[in-house]
Amino acid sequence: MSWERAMLLLVGVADGLGIGMKVLSNQEEQSVRERTRRRFSDGTGNSVTNENLAHCARLSRNESWKLIGAFGFSGSVILFTNLRDGRSMFKFSSIRDTVAVLSEAPPFDFYLVDQDCTFLFAHDEYDNLFGCGSAKAFVESL
């Protein structure tokens, strides 16, 4: 999914659902990517990807991304795509709002992290759900 497509689709879906969403600035985006890379990758590459996640759990199940809605976290979260798909990065007020928007959008690879990088979820086109940080035990419990 290209940056332009993610931007158009997710903004339109969020607006249609009445869900507030902030598009992060380039500086904010770079900061989040660097913090997630340092915290959750094995050090290879210049950003976190499904291929370089370290200390994570993985689950393969149809529509596994929907399981994220049951994760016990309250607070804002940041959703972003792989760099190869663009620099799209969106801030939502909750996981619930994020899952609502994802349920109305076409599938794409994404990452979901909190501002403090205590957890990271990654989901790919093959319905693999990855959990890192505090999300690791959650994914293992499923």
N, C-alpha and C positions, 0 to 999 in steps of 0.2 A: 504494500500500500504506500503510495507516494505521500509526501508531506502535504501537498495540496489536497489530496483526496481525504486523508485523515482529518485535516482541518475542516474541510467542508462537511464531511459526514458527521463527525462528533459534535461540532458546534450546532449543526442543524438539529440533530437528535436531542441534544441537551436543551436547546431552545424549545423544541416541540413538547418536551416533557416538563418544562418549567424548572429545570435543574440548573443552578448556577455553576458556571465553569470558568476558570481563568486560564488564559493562554499565557504561559510563562515567557518572560523576556529571554533574549539570547544569553544574557549574563546568568540569569537564574537557571536556565537549561544547562549551561556548561557546568555550573556548580553542582547541580544534582547528578549529572552524568559522572563527574569526577568522584564525588562522594560514593556513589553506588559502585563504581569501578573499584575504588580502594577497599570498600567494605565487603563486597560480595563476589568479586572475580578472583581468578587464580593469578592475576597479574599480567596475563597475556592480552594483547590487543589494547586499543585506546578507549574502549568503553565496555560496559558489561553486556554480555550476550548469553543466549542459552548455551552456547558452546564453551564458555569460560567460567561458568558459575562454580564457586567453591563452597564446600560444606553445605550442600543442599539436599533436599528430598525431592523425589519426582513421582508423580502419579499420572498414569495414562488412563483416561476414561472419557467417554463421549461427553462433550460440553463441560469439561472439567473446570473451566473458568467460573462457572456458576457457583462452585463450592466456596469461592472466595467470600461470598456474601455472609457466610457463617463464621468468618474469622472474627475473633473478639477484639476489635480495635475501634475506638471512637476517636475521631479527629480527622483532619484533612489528609488527603492522599494525592499522590502525583502519578498520573498515567502517562507512559511514553512508549514510543516505538523504537525499533532497531534503527541505528544510524543509517543503515543501507536503505531504509524506508523513509528517511527524512528526520528532521529534528523536532517533530511534533512533541509537545509536552503540555499536559493539561492538569490543572489543580482542581480537585473536587472537594466538597466539604465532608464527604464520608465515603466509605466503601459502598454503602447501600446505594448512594447516588451513582457511583461509578458503575456498579453492576447493572443498574437500571439503564444507563446509557449504552453499555456494552451489549445488553440484550436486544437493543433495537438497531444496532449497527452491524454491518457485515463482519465476519470474522477476520481478524488480523493478529499478528504476533504483537504482544504488548508486555510491558513491565509495569508493576504497581508497587510503589514504595511510600513510606511515610517521610515526612520532612526530616526527621532525625535519623533516618536509615536504620531503624531497629528491625525492619523486616523488608523483604522483597518477594513479590510473586512474579513469576514469568510464565507466559503461556505462549505456545507455538501453534503453528498450523496443523500439527499432528495430534492435537488435544492433549499434549503433555503440560501438566501444571507443575511448576517448580516452586519450592519454598525455601527461602534462605533467612538467616537470622531467626527471629522468633516465629516466623512462618514455617520453619523447617519442622518443628514438632507438630504443628497443625496439619501439614500435609502428610506426615508420617502416621498421624492418627486416623486418617481417612482410609 
